[in-house]
Amino acid sequence: MVYPVPAVIISCGNSPENWNLITISWTGTINTNPPMLYISVRPERHSYKIIKDSGEFVLNLTTKEMAFATDWCGVKSGKDFDKFKEMKLTPIQASIVNCPMIKESPINIECKVKQIIPLGSHDMFIAEVVNVHANEEFLDEETGAFDMQKAGLIAYSHGHYYELGKHIGRFGFSVQKKKTKKKSKKK
């Protein structure tokens, strides 16, 4: 019951004939330097062999506007459907890896598989992040930081999708010194 988890779409395939999309919730950051993440995929899934054979994929963050496609790409098989076409998602070529990214995604993370660990029901693909693309629409004009709340990212929790909510603090806010208001002197 470790929820919520991300709801992302993985794009894979090295030619339009084998491009595919798979929804993944078992993913996360595992290292900073070099930047690495993981995805866990069932070996019987259509995308499993594509990712294993190519050694590459793109992790695409999803938004509330992409919720229907996110769910659909998780329950339908790429053996039976062209998921880009069916969900009206736009494939664009990644910069480093030889697989497509989803144009509608606010963040695309290009990855190269470094290791595959069989775990039982799923195999974990440990991958190095080789490039990140951020939609400029969601970048703060002053700081250049990605605005997750503006992007409307979604998460998955025990069978349900949720839009990420209100910002409540930033890393380290619990130990920051409080700013005190200066009192004005009365005359």
N, C-alpha and C positions, 0 to 999 in steps of 0.2 A: 504493500500500500504506500509506496513512495510516489506520491502525486502532488502537484501536477508535474507533467513532463512536456517537453517541446512537442509540437506537431509540425513536422517538416516534411518536405517532399524531396526525395533523392532523385536526381536525374542521372541517367547513365546511358552507355552505348557509344560506340565510336563511329557510327554512320547512321544516317536517317532510317535505314532499314531496321536497325536494332535499338534505336532510341527507346527508352522506357522511363516511366515514373513510378516510384513506390513511396507510399507514406510510411514514415518511421517515427516512432515516439521514443524508442530506446536509443538515445544519442546524448552526447555531451562532450564537454571539453575535458581532456585528460592531461594536457601539458601546455606550458607557456613557451618554453624555448627548447626545441623548436615548437611552434604551435601545432598541436595535434588534437584530434577528436576521434570519437568512435561512433559506429552505428552497429546495431545488432540486427541480423537478418536471418530468417528461417531458410535453410538450404533448399527447401522445396519451392521457394518463391521464384518467379520468372527472373527478377532482377539479380538474384544471387549469382547465377552463372555469369551474367553480363559483367557485374562488378568484379567477380573473381578473375575472369579471363582478361579484362582490360586493366585491372588494377587502378581504376580511376572512377571518381564520381563527383557530383556537385551536390552539396547540401543547400537547399533553398528554404529560407524561412517563409512562413505562411502568414497571411493576414485574414481578418474577418471576411474580406471580399473573396478570399480564396478558400473559405471553409468548405463549401460544397465540393470543390475539386479536390481538396485535401482528403476528405472522407472517401469520395468516389475512387480516387487513385489507390486507396488502401484496401478497398473491397473488390475491385475488378482486376483482372489479370491482363498484363501486357501481351500474353499469348493470344488473347482474344480481341484486344482493342488497341488502337493508336490513341493513347491517353492524351497526348498533346492536342490532337484533333478533336477528340470527344469532349474535352473540357475547355476547348478554345484557349489553350495556353500557348504562348509564343516561345518556340525554341530559339535561343541565340547561342552562338558559338562562344565557348569559354576561351580565356586568353592563354592558359597553359595546358590544361588537360584537354583531351580530345573527346569531349562529350558536351551535350547542350546544357545551357542554364535556362531557367524560366524567367523570361523578361518581366512578368508581373510580380515576381518576388522582390521584396525590398532589400534583401541581402542574399547574395550567392557566394558560397564558400567552395572553392575548387580544392579537391583533395586527391592525394595519391596514397594508395594502400601500402602500408609498410609491413603489416602482419595480420594474419587471420587466426583467431583462436576459437576452436570448437568448444562450445560450452554446454551442449545438450540440445535443447529445442532450437537455439539460435547460435550462429557463429558471430563473433565480434570482429569487425573490420577496424583495425587501428590504422588511422591515416594521418599523414602530415598535411597541414593546410598550406597550399602553395600560392593561393591568391584569394582575395576577398573583393567583391564588388558591392557597393552600397548605392542604392537609388538616391540621387541628389535631392529629390523631393523631400526626403526624410532627414536630411542633414541640417543641423542648426547653423544658421548663417554666421553667427558670431564665433562659435567654438569649433564648428566642423564635426561635432559629436553626432552620432546617430540617435534620433529621437524615437525610442521604442514605442512610447505611448502614441505619438502621432501616426506611426506605422500601423497600429491596430493589430499587433501580433497576436496569435492564438496559441493556446496550450490545450493539452488533452488531460482529462482527469477521470479515471474509472468509467470509461465509456461515453464521455461527454466532452465537447469542445467549449472553450471559454476564451473570450477576449481578455488579454491581460489588462489589469485594472490600474487604478490610481497610484501615482508615485508616492511613496511614504517615507523615503529616506535614501541616502546614498551610502556606499561602503564607508565605514568609520564614523558615521554620524553619532553613534552612541558614545563615543569617547572624545568628540570634539569639544573644545572649550566654547562655552556659551558667550555670545557677544552681549555685553551689557550696554544698556541704553544710558547715555549721559543725561543727567538731570540738569535742566536749565536753572540758573539762579534767579530767584525772584528779587526784584528791587523794591 
